[in-house]
């Protein structure tokens, strides 16, 4: 088989790494890819947003399956475009990808079907939103309605932070049109949990639960990022709680989408909070998470291409999906200044010194024979072990072997699982 993966980040690198294990696949292309992906697949200079060029490439090169990684192309309808040309594609159509593309839509869906989530209100008017925040007080959560590269959610600990967030989103338009409407939610306390599931309509096959670390600094301090590290499974969270989340949130949401005429096929990502009242929904994404994918796919034993094909061909319910009983930890190495402004083109050293981990590239390019930084999140150092402690030790040992100017990373990834 010939596969085309769309994207250029750590998620796509991990997907391609997993696909490369399959004896059924003869060739993998990636548009546009990065320096790490180029070691596993043939990168082609087509942007994720260039749907016509992607479709033509798939036809010209007899691609058997297109796998869409990022959120933007899904929300903009790349699956619909490819299906119109009879090109097999893994990912939800535009009318289903709205579950990530609009937080207002998702909150209204959850409310309509009585699926547990935080109390909320949505606003298009800045003054009305400001008045509501001042009435509610802090802590409180401000969310830009649309896609914002994982940065459109602000957990405001003070009223001043909430007011600043509204100003930046609705007035200054730091997220562009994604901030024309906001969702303001109650602040939920508890442990976060991410559950990715392969979904084909009413059929839901959950993956191994994982936990991300969103804030940029140790101890969950600082602004939100796209994710600074992950681990799985979650030995400190009872299986009964995981099962409750699947039965009361994920499965009912998939069923609700079918009832709404928005049948979801692909990967449904549930961001959850385990509160004193049980699991509640923080968000849904319409694709593999990043950096959750790096750890979750590290533990997948079933051929990933078989799962992709079963999902799009209505055979997911017949799949026997197997997972390793090991643990995995991913530590993100980020550019100095991230999630704010950061330099690019910084040479990366020590990649050839890594001993225990797979290093998934998130923001890199090759320049004059040297791999250099090209993004905020640069690398995801991912290791497996018999347990979280062993996987964590291996990952951090390799983190110490990698160097680039301004490199920053959290030193407390997965510590919660060891307490």
Steps between C-alpha positions, in 0.01 A plus 500: 500500500597862440413746776497881510507665844405868528687711756843600624505450877578249770158338464560428132852371572352257755226387258755434227730321747211270592396444138856408404464183710243362256611247240201606290639847430753546220528880491414791729490863390451799728382848408689705598683306777809602700863397542420199716214380282736517200693207648189277481296637209538699179408860577320697231481883495123534525344699785221353715265769369557424130212257453499496120872422485462228764217338305693514174810351663288216642361425154834535319684274743222240541468563873295231675426705812543862611538551876426854623690604812428868586177667608484788251467293179234282664298801613531651151370187328798316352328163551197616299725624219689170478188283526343695212788374287465144633826518693491285819571718803520450877344786696159656568310703243460874550156472660643263764834681550294793633520323837848652519453793267233666717501485878155661504363215285654241729371656821149521354521136386608385846223702662234364261594138571572545874866402467707612804695823447574830674226761535545772235372796305602615152537858378551690175492841672813605689323724752249227584779246545691742722195563717442123538860438603486778758181352640639145517845587633812283483632241448321467169574357154492707178494318165519638148223329302711391204835330443805668654787249475426370849547844657145634496415396855596726791456381858477835679596484867407865562239742369779706344623196302145429380448859386836495319405173327170645375677813377761297308250252351201720416652846449865450404408186298821314589332184365338675204143403415519211746445758771187662360306294754610369839389231740536586869499197729507423867841391624512126560735357761652154480734294285499528124475191282511456123327210329542463125261263327469351155140579406275383217155642566366322808805273526756630751832327565692690770878514503722493809420805719773762529570825683639818344680790669364819343675777695849592386673486840545239774219470752239593239610863499501754219292533183337210314689336216419233246633251757840464672496126560283193547495156652286188492338297640369668817568260791379752759152531345259210573373300203146565625550874440637437151204274421258765633653760266463268202139404581368841608695733269678346200243245382202735552682774307565269203134395507390864524700588190324222307161629617596850387583374150870557561629141513859502624765273343860533610665574834291676763711657774329561835667742738352424842517618860450254783304703754346412835175450308658265247657553155395811309577617146754776448521475121482274199749490214432342162840334454798344676632721779853634515698390703256228612549313171869454570441295815174328403622366166821386670285242681287389201565139396233467229588611147392866481412485131254218573325722755488796260347288224251333734387842624427644156352176364251438782686205652636657818269293720675185373852619583701337778715795610788398727714717726828439678490486881811723510506874577614794287617854582554791258692815595465798264807712427388850407658816365593778738210743530228247412197530515579863419740613231802281435797481260532247218799345329686405819729197443404187695777282642504155660228322303749227411582451869147390601502146642159401639239716328330574172535871426193624315563826315237771544662818366818429304647544154827398341722790392842449343519146632414608856167446679380832644199624695193614308223525757401561860487136595807347340542137610310236698738263678294183553604188692333176607554301818350231718337779702474879506810539716720303259361670188544841662862430597584390145336805343672751726836327456469565127369855550834577663681383185322749270602865483399817320526862604204613709361147540235478771306205640306396805675282753187366667333304218317194644592576862130494593493130415780427747357673806 
